[in-house]
Amino acid sequence: MDPGDPACDPASDPATRDPTGDPTAQSVPTGQDPLLFLQSLQMLWSTRELRQLREEAWRGFAALDDPLTSLLDMLDGSQGWRGRGPSLEAWVACELKRWLQTRPRPRPAQGSPGLKQLQARAVRVLAESPPSLVEPLVSIFQLQDADRSPLLAHIHRLHQEGRFKEAVVLGTKLQLQPDLDFETMSAPLLLQDKVHLVERYVDSLPDLQQRLLALLDSWCQPGFDIRVVARWYPQVTSVRLERLSPRELSRQVLRLLERYGLDPALCPNMITQQHLAALRYLCHKRLVERSLSQESWAEHVQGLVGQNQWLQEQLLQLLTAHNDAAVVARCVLDLSLPTEQLPATVATELNRLRLQEGTTEAPFEDREDDHYQLPIAREDIYFLASWEALSRHQEELLQPGQVVGVDLEWRPSFCAGGRPRASLMQVAVEGRVFLLDLPKLLSPAGGPAPRAFSRLVSRLLSEPSVTKLGYGMAGDLRSLGASYPALAHAEKQLRGSLDLLQVHKQMRVVDMPAPGVDGARGPRGLSLLVQQVLGKPLDKTQQLSNWDRRPLGEGQLVYAATDAYCLLEVYWALCREPARFHLSGDLARSLRLGRSDRSRMQEPPRLQKALASPRQVPAEGVAIPEVRARAFRVVCDSMLQGLARSLRCLGVDVLVLGAGEDHRRAAEACNCDQYLKVSKDMMKQLVWLGSHPEGPSSTGDKTTQNEDERETGSAPEEAPGCGTYDPPCRWLEEADLRSRAPATLGNGTRLQLAGVPAGVLQRRALRHFYCCTGCGKVFWEGSHLGRVAAHFQEVLEGAPGSREPGQAPGPAGSSD
């Protein structure tokens, strides 16, 4: 439907009643001539008297002997609808559709000669129709049930003329997909990166969904040249080659596999491309960063390459691009790769290695002096794989008042299928580390031993007197809960914790290493924190090893224990010298305050100014006054745009000043919280009238519009548990608008309609908009609403008091 026309869907209008006020009113004599009826509406159409225009149109419909035949007579006898712009004829067709849906009337029976004649005429009109007429004609004349031969002929003609989008949209509306060649219809749109139209074309058709995936996967085949396909469709002039690379296509295939719930094995070429991407990553980790052991590298690469000759060739190219012949030769030897095309230097080194009786690691392995070393003896590392063994250490794990380090390990995943299950849980106490074999301790599911272990983990996490240390602990616990349903509530049970990742973000360290970036060898994350606090980084060469392997290697056991125990040593160092890192001198004391409050305990210690004075900590039992988000009015400069977006999502009134903008502009913010709800029907009228100040014309507007903008968008997602955005406000009525300036409110505020994308107006699930009565900005529920609400779900659920029912953080469209 053209964005300038009112909506055809009656559900989008809160009042789909007869605008005359009387469902049976027939003030116009019956038997009215259709063309005269059309002429009688022309004056009102040209003067923008929309309310009166609708009243006259609906009275006229009631006066027609045969509204369906009369509509076809109007279209046959006029030319205004043949252009691409809005026309009175298209508007009348939409209104007739709505009128018919609100008035049950005897209509020609399906398959009757009378209906077949009307459908034949409608198909002829459809052949010349702009997109704005397609939907009402299909609905009014039930064309999806008509004789398919002329409809298919028309779609083929559109395709031959290079009107690929119109052909697919019409085929979708008429439900003709089974009678059309899928690849012929979809390939031109895929070449133009219009995947959303093809997805709509195959919606609810599992067979076509699989064919779509098969087509995209065939384009991922090694050596495939997408330009060959483009030459089959010379009418496609805007091929998006950058969006058709094997990497981009693989991402599309993976997304569709997840959307349709299909087996990735259906797309072998996509899997091959994923394996190639994983090989590049692993070679970078091994040969550039040198942060992966040879043993782990070889194990992962062997699993990815297998007997695939093409992947073996790609791997050899990746290896030979590296200048270290000794390392490359070691990799070739460990993987038994073909040697015919090796450079001479690598081949020589390979022969030398083969002559040696034993093999040695590359010289950069195991530099103990360069990394943080575990300060406890090897016998103080306990690998526990049974409840009987673990139960002997319960008291040690749950000792009140102690500090423990918690970490998780899982086998890395380089392909589709989501994150693998957690394999190892490390718990470090002073002088000891316990490595818990999660698959063993939690199987069989529901058994007495797994239930006992789950209770132990819950007690440890929920005990407020035991301080739990982690680095990115929330993400680890979410992964733990996702891996094992018995521990699904692990994150919510957490009490008395300190996430050193958040502390790390607050630290200011002088003359210390900065975080490494892509392509650099510098430490990152926890390794960087350990280096900044304790002097040496962690050795991460075992990080990507196979943690599902049993028994674990000696290097894996030491690495896992080190990852957990270093948290304790970092914590103790920060407590001893908080001023060195510009942290609060009361770091330890701040952890003990308010431990019963989960939301407070997950916050890290504040900077010096935040917790330097005990007077800033509320006394126990004293309630903190609640301040509603809407009571805040905040002005942020351009450097705080991320903060501004987060505050807006939570309902805070925020003004963001542009770069170089005078900060005195803060005094001119709108700050109005009075809105009017606008139906989609009225918004379409306002947007079109606002863009055509010269008035509509019966001869049709020849101005072309971007067809992609007129296409229906995806429905906004509803955030689980958060409802939709529904502030208390009344509907905008035509009486609220100035009669000669319909885009202007009665108080003089002009609606900012230019900020409403045309595609938004066509979203089927979007029922209404909101406009600010102070500045005229327009808001709507955008597709990000669900993700935004989910991002703040913990804040929304954990805040004191409850939100008003049905109120989400805020609209995800335009922002005031």
N, C-alpha and C positions, 0 to 999 in steps of 0.2 A: 504494500500500500504506500502511495506517495506521501512523504511527510507533510505535505501541505493539505492533505485531505483529512477530514475527521475520521476517527476510528470506525472500522467496520464491526468490531467485536462489541456486542452490547454489554458484555461483562465488564468492559473497561469504563463504562459510564455508570455512576451510582444511581442515576435516575433514568432508566430505560423505559419510561412511560411515555404516553402520548403527550407531546408538548402542548397540545390544545387543551389538555386537562380532562377530556372526555373520550374514553376508549371507543365509543360508538358514534362520535360526532362525524357528520357528513354534511357540512355546510355548503359544499360545492355540489352542484347538480351532477348526477351520474352521467356517464357517457362522454366525458370531456375528451377533446382531441389531444393526443400526447404532445404534438409539437406546439400547440397553443399553450398547453400546460408548461412546457419547458420555457417558452417565451415569457410566461407570466412570472417565472422565477428569476429571469435574467436581471431585472432591475434590482431586486434585493441582493442578488449575488454580487453585482457590481458596486453596491453601496455598503457592503459588509454588514448588513442587518441580519446577523446570523440567527438570532432567536426567532425573528419573524419569518426568516427564510425556512427554517425547519418547520415551523407551524404551518406555513402555506404548503410545503412539500408533503407533509403527512396528511393534511386535509385533501390534497390533490390525489394522493395514492388511494385514499378511501373512495374517491369519486371515479376512479378508472374502472371500466368494466373488466378488463383483464390486465392487471399490472405487469405481468411478465411479458406479454405481447407488446404492451405499450412501451416498455423499456427498450425492447429491440427496435420498435418503430422510431423512438427518439434517436437511438444510436445510428440507425440507417439514414435518418433524415437530417443529421447535423455533422459537422466536421470538427468541432472544437475539441473533441476527445482524442483525436488522432495524433496530437503532439505529445511531447513528453512531460509537459508541465501540468499543473493542476487545472482541472476543467470542471465546469458545472455538471456536465454529463457524468463524469466519474463520481462527483459528490452525490448526485442523485442516485446512482447505482448503489453506493454504500448506504445511503439513507433507506433505500428500498429494502436492502438486505436486513437492516435493523428493524424496519417496520414489519416485514414479513415474520421475523422471529418473535415479535411481541404480539402478533395477531394470528392465531391459528385460523387458517382459511382453507377451504377445499382447494387442493392443488392437483394437477394432472397425475394420474397414477403412474408409478414407475413402469416403463416399458410400453405405455400407451402410445398410440400414433400421435396424439396431440403433443405429448412431451417430447417425442422423438423429433417432431418438426421444429419445436422450439430449440431443442439442443443443437440441431443441425444449423439453425440460424445463428445461435450463440457461438458455435465453433467458428463460423465464418467471421464473426465480429472479433472473436478472440485472436484470430490470425493477424489482425492489424492493431491489437490493443496494446497500450502502454502497460507497464507493471501495475499501475494504480487500478486498472479495470479487471485484472486477472482474478483476484480473490473474490470480489462480489459476483462476477459472472459464474465462476465455478460453484459458488455456494447457492446462488439463486436458481440456477438451471441444473443443479446436481450433475455437473459434467463428469465427475469421477465415475459415475455409473452409465455414462453415455457410450455410444458406439466408439470404440477405441481407434478405429482405422483413421478417420480424419484428424483425431487428436495426435496420433503418432506421426502422421504425415506433417502436421504443423510443427511438431517438435523437431523432426528431422530437418525441416526447412530452416528453422531457427539455427540449428547446429551448423548446417552448410553455409549459412550467412555469417558465421563467426559469432553469433549471439549465444555463446556457450552458457553464460550465467542464466539468461532468460529460459533457455531450454531446460536446464536442470531444475530451476525453481518451478517451472510449469509442470515438469514431469513429477516433481515431488508433490505439488498440490493436487494433481490429478491421480496420484498413486499409480503411475504407469511404470515404475521401476522394473517390475518383472518382464516387461515387454521391450525394454531398451537395453542396448549393449552397455554394460557397466563401464568397461575401460574407455570406450569411445566417449561416453558422457562425462566421465570424471577426469580423465587425463588432462584436458585443457585447463580445467580449474586448478588442478594440483600444480601444473606448471606455473600458474599465476599466484601460487601460495594462497589459494582460497579454499583451504582444507575445511573450513567451517561449513561451507555450502555442501561439500561432499559428505561430511559427517551428518548433516541434516538429511541428505538424500538417502543414506543407508540406515537412518534411525529406525529402530524396531524391526530391522530386517537382518537377522543373524547371518544368513547366507551372504548377503552383500557386504556385511561387516568383515567377514573373513576374506572376501575377494578384495576389499580395499586394503587390508593388511598384506595380502599376497602381492598385490600390485606394488605397494610401497616397498615391500621387502625385496621384490625383484629389482627395484632400482638401487638397492643397497649392495647388489652383487659386485664382488671385486672386478674391477675393470670395466664396469658398465658406464657408458657415456650417455648422460641424460640429454645431450644435444641431439642425439638420434631421434628420441621421442619428440623433441620440440620441432624437428623438421617435418614430422607427420602432420603437424597442425600449423600451417604457415599463417593462419589468421591470428594466432596468438603472438602479439607483438611485445608483450611485457613479461618475458620469461624471467622468473626470479631464481637465477642459477645459484646465487649465494645461499638460498634457502633449500637447495636441492642437493647439497653435498651429502655423501654417505653419513657423515656425523649427524647432520641436522635431520636427515630422513630417519636415522636410527632412533633419535629422540622422539620423533613423531610416532613411529611404530610402537615404541615402548609405552608412550602415553596412551595410545589407542588400545594396546593390549590390556593395560590396567583398567581402562574405562569399560571395555567390553567383557572383561573377566575371562580372557582366552589364554591358552597355553603358549608361552614364548617359543616352544618347539615348533610352532607353526611358521616361525619367521627365522629360518636358519641363517640367512644373510645378515640380518640385524645382529644376531648373536656373534657372528664372525667379526662384524665391525666393532662390537663392544669388546671383544677379546683383543682386537688390535689396539683400541684405546687403552685397555688395561696394560698391554705390553709396553706401550709408550710410557705410561706412568711408572711401571715397575723398573724399566731401564733408567728412567730419570732418578728414581730413588736409589738404585744400585750404583749407577755409573757416574752420576752428577753429584747428588747429595751425599752418596756413600753412607746412607742411613738404613740400609737393609743388608742383612747377612747373606752370604752366598748360598747357604743352605736354604733359607726361606725363599730367596729369589728363585732358585732353581725349582723348588717345589711348586711355587705358584705358576711359574712360566710353563712348566711341563703340563700342568693341568689345563692351562689355557690353549697351548699350541696343539698338544696331542699329535695326531698324524696328519694334520691339515698342512698340505704342502705350501699353500699360499701364505699361511701364517708363518711357517718356517722361513720362507723367503723374506717376509717383512721383518722378522726378528733378526735375521742375519744383516739386513740393511741397517737396522737400528744399532746393532752391535758394532759393525765395521765403521760406522760413523764416529765411534769413540776412538780416541787416539792411544789408549792404553792397550797395547797388544797382549800383555800378560793377562789382564782382566778378561778381554774378549776371548782369548784362547781357553781360559778356565771355564767360561760360560758355554762355549761350544762343546768342550769336552764333557761337562756335566750333563748336557742335554742331548748329546749324541746327534748334533745337527749336521746337515750335509756340509762337506768341506770343499767342494769343487770350486767355488767362487770366492774363497777366502783370499784376502790380500797376502802377499808373500811374507810380510812380517808376522802376521797372525799365524799362518801355516807353520812357520819356523818355530814359533813359541809353542804351538800345539804339539809338534813332534817332540820338543824337549820335555813337555809335561808327560807325554806318553811313555817316555823312557825312564821317568822317575818311578821308583817303587811305590812311594806314598804321594799323596796330594796335600798341598798346603793352601791355606787361605790367602787371599790377596793381602799385600803388606799393610793395608789400612785397617785390617780387622783388629779388634781387641786391644786398643790402646788404653789400658787401665788408668794411666797417669793423666789422661785427658778428660776423664769423666768422673762424675760423682760415684763413690764406692759405698756399697751397703756396709754400715758400721757394725753389723751383728754377724755372728758365726753362722756357717752353713747349717749346723745342727739346730739352729733356732728358727729355721724355716720349716713349717709343717704343712705337708700336702695331705688334706683330709678328704677322703672319698666315700666315707660311710658315716651314718649317724652314730654308730657306736664309738668311732674314733673322735668325732666332733663333740659328742656329749661330755667327754672327759675334760673339755676346755671351756664349758659353758660359763663357769664362774669367772674365769679369766677374761672372757669376752665381755661380760656384763658387769664388771666391777664398777660400782658407782664412783663418780668423780673423775674418771680417767678420760684421756683423749685418745681417739682411735683414728687411723687413716683408712679410708674405704676407696677401693678402685675395682674396676671390672675389665675383663679382656674377652674378646670374641674373635672368631676367625674372620679376616677381612673378606669382603665380597666385592667382586669387580664386575658383576653382570646383573641382569634383571633378577627380580625376586625379592627385593627389599633387604633390610638389614638382617644378618643372621642372628641366631639366638646367642645370648651371653654364655660363655663357656667357663669362666673362672671368676670368682669373687675373692678379692684380697682384703683382709682385715689386719691392720698392723697395730700392735700395742707396744708399749715401751719394752724393747729387748726382744720381741718376737713378732713373727708374721705368720698368719694362718691363710693358706691357699685352699679355698673351698671349691671342690669339683661339682659345679652346679648340675650338669646332666646326670651324674650319679646320685647326688643327694636329693634330687627332685623327681626321681623315677623309682617305681611306677607312680604316675600321677594319682593322687588321692590315697596313696598308701600311708600306713602309720608313720614310717620314717620321714617321708616327704612332709607330712603334716607337722611333725615335730620340728623339722628344720625350718619350715615357714614360720612357725611360732617364734623360734629363736631369732630369726631375722627381723620379724616385726617387733619383738621386745628390744632388740638392739637399736633399731631405727627410732622407736617411739620413746625410749628412755631419755628424759630431759637431762638427767645428771651425767650422761655420757656424751661428751662432745665429739661429734662425727666430723671429720675433715674430708674434703674432696676437692676435685678440680673439675668444674662442670658437672657437679653431682646430680643436678636435676635431670640432665640428659641421660646420665648413666642409669639412674633409677627408673626413668621411663623405659629405657631399653630392657632393663631387668623385668619390669612388669609386662612388657610386650612379649618377652621370651617365655615367661612362665606364668600362666594364669593364677597360680597360687600366690604369686607375689605382685599381683596386678595393682594393689594399693600401696606399694612400697613408697612411692613419692609422697602420697598424702599422709602417710604415717610418720614422716620424718619430723623429729623434734630435737632441738639442741644441736644444730649443725652450723658449720662455717664453710662456705665455698671459697676456697683460696683463689679461684678464678676471678671472683668479684673483688677480692682484696688486691689481686694483681693489677686489676684495672685502675685501682686508686693509688697505687704506689708511684712515687716519683723518685727515680734512682739517678744519681749523678755519676758520670763516668762509668757507666755499666753498659753491657751489650743491649742493642735495640732488637726488636723482633725481626726474625728473618722473613724475607718476602719470597715470592715464587722465583725459582731459579737460583736462590742464594742458599749457602750451606748453613747459615746461622740457625741457632736453636729457636724453637717456637714453643708456645704454650707452657706446659708444666716444665719442660726442659729449660726454657728461658728463665722461668721463675727460680728454679733451683740454682741456675748459674748466677743470677743476680743476688740471691740471698746467701747461698752456700759456697759460691766461688767456681763451681764446675757444672757443666750441663749433664743431663742424663744421657746415657748410651741407649739410643732408640733402635738399634739394629734388629732387635727381636720384636719390635712393635707389630709388624705385619706378618709375623710367623703364624703357623697353623695352630691355633689354640684348641682346636678340637682333637688334635693328635694325642694319643695316650700310649705309652707314658710321655709326658712332656720332657723336652730336653733340659739338660742342666742349665744352659744359657737362658731358657725360657723361665725356669723356676727362679733364678736369681733376678732376672729382669722384672718379673711380676712382683716379687717381694720388694725390690728397690722402688718401683712405682708407688707402692703404698707407704713404705717407711719414710721416704723422702718428705711426705706430707707432714709427718710429725716433726722432723728436723727443721723444716721451713717454718712451721708454726712456732716452735720453741725459739728460733732465731728472731722472728718478728716480735715475739713477746719480750725478749731480752733487749732489743734495740729498736723500738718502734720509731723513735725520732730519726733514725738513720734513713728510714723509708717514708718519713713524713706521715706516719700513721698515728692514731691515737695512743697516748701513753697508757690508757686504760683498756688496751685490747683484750686482755684476759678477763677483766672485770665486766666489760661490755657483753661478753659471751654469756656470762652467768645471769645477766639481767633479763627478766621477761622470758625465760626459757619455755614457759608454758604456752607462750603465744607462737604458734607455728610460723605465721607470716613474718613476725619480727625476727625469729631465730634464723630464718633463711636469708636475712639481710646481712651483708658483711659489715665489719666495723667501719665507721665513718672516718673521714679525714680529721685532722687535728681540731679544726673549728667545730666539728659536729659533736664530738664526744669528749672534748677536753675538760668540760665542767660537769661535775655530778649534778648540778642544778638543772641541766638540760634533760635529765632522765626522769620521767614521771614517777612519782612515788607509787609503791605497790598498792593496788586497790583503787587508785585514783583514775577515773574514767577520762579518756582523752576526748575532748569535745569533737563531735562529728560536724564536718563542714561539707555541704553538698557541692558537687563538682560545678554545678551551674552558677554557684555563688562566686566563682573565681573569674577574674578578667585579667588576662596575661598578655603582655606585649613582648615578643621575641625578635631579636635581630636576625639577620640572614645566617649567622653561624649556628643558630639553634633551631634549624628547621626540623630536624629529627625529633627533638623534644616537643616542638609545636604540634607535629602530626600526632604524636602519642597522646598529648593532652587533649587535642580535639576529639580523638577517638573515644576518650573517656568523658566527653561532654563539657570540657572546659572551654570557655570563650577565649580564643587566642587570635591575636593579630600578628602577622609576620611582616616585618619591614624588609624591603628589598635592599640589595647591596647598594650602598651610597645614598640611600634614602634618608631624608631628614627625620631624625627620631622625634621631632616635635609633631610628626604625623600621628603619633600615638593618640593625641587628643582628638583626632578625627576618626577614629574607628566607629563602625556602625553600631556594634554591640546590641543590636535589636534581637529580642527573642520571641517576637510575635510573628507567626507564620500562618499562611493560608494553604489548605490542601486543594490541589488542582487535579481534576480528572484528566486522564490521558486524552480523552476526546477533545476537551477544551484546550489542552496544551498544544495539540496538533494544529488546531485552528489558529491559536495565538502565534505560534512559530511561523506558520505560513503567512499570515497577515502581516506579521512584523517584517518579513523579508520581501513583501510585495506591496510597498506603500502606494504604488500607482493603481492598485485595485485589480481584481481578477478580470479575465476576459473570456468570452465564450468561444473565441477563436483558438484558444489554447495558448499556453505559454511555451514558446519555443526554446526557452533556456533549458539546457540539459543540466542534469545534476549527476553527481557521482553515484553510480548505481550501488556501489558497495555500502555507501552510507544509508541507502534506503533499505538495506537488507535487514531482516530480523536478527536481533542480537540474542545472546544466550540469556536465560533467565537468571536473575540474581539468586545466589545461594542463601539459604537461611541458616544462620549460625545455630548449632545445636544448643538448646537450653537458653538462647538469648532472644528468641522471637524475632520480630521485625521492628523497624523504626516506625513508631506511631505516636508522635507527640500530640498532646491535646490541643487541637485547633479545628476551626470550622472549615467547611468547603468554600472555595472561591465560587461565587456566582456571577452571572453576567451583570447583575446590578452593581457589583463592586468595581466594574470597569467603566471608564469614561466612554460614552456612546460613540464619539468620533475618533477615539484613540484607544482601541480595545486592548493594547498592550500596556496601558497606563492605569494604575489603581486610582481610586477616587481621591486619595490623599496626595496625588501628584507623583508618586513613585513609579518609575518606568521599569517594567520587568526586563531583566537582563537575559533575553531569550537567545542571544547569539551564543551563549555558553552551553546550550543544549544540543548535543550531537543528534543528527537526524536518525542514526541507527537506534538510539535509545528509545525513540518514540515508537519503534516497531517491536519492542520486546513484549512477547505475549504475556509473560507473568508479571510485568510491571504495570500496576493498576493506577498509580497516582504519583503526583509530584508535590513539592512544597515550594512556596515562594516567600521570601522575607519581605515583610511590609515596610521595612526601613530602608533597605538598599535595593531591593528587587532581584537579588540573586535567586537562582532556581536550584533545588536539591532533588535528589532521587536516590533510591536504593541501588547502588552499583554492585557489580559482581564481586567486589572485594569485601563486602559487608561480612560474609561468613568467615573469611580468613581473619579479618580485623577482630571480630568478636571472639574467635577462637584464641587469637593471640593474647587477648586480655581476659580470657575466661577465668584464670586464677584470681586476678584482681577483682573481677566482678563478683565471683562467688565468695571470696574471702573478705570482702569489705564489710564493715559493720553495718547492720541494717540491711534492708532489701531495696532493690530497685522497684520502680513502678512496674506493674505487670506489662509485658510486651514491649519494654523499652530497651533498645540496644544502645551501644555507646554513641552512635550518631550516624547520619547518612553518609554513604560512601560515594556520593556524586560530587557536585560542585561544593565548594567550601566557603563559608562566609568569613 
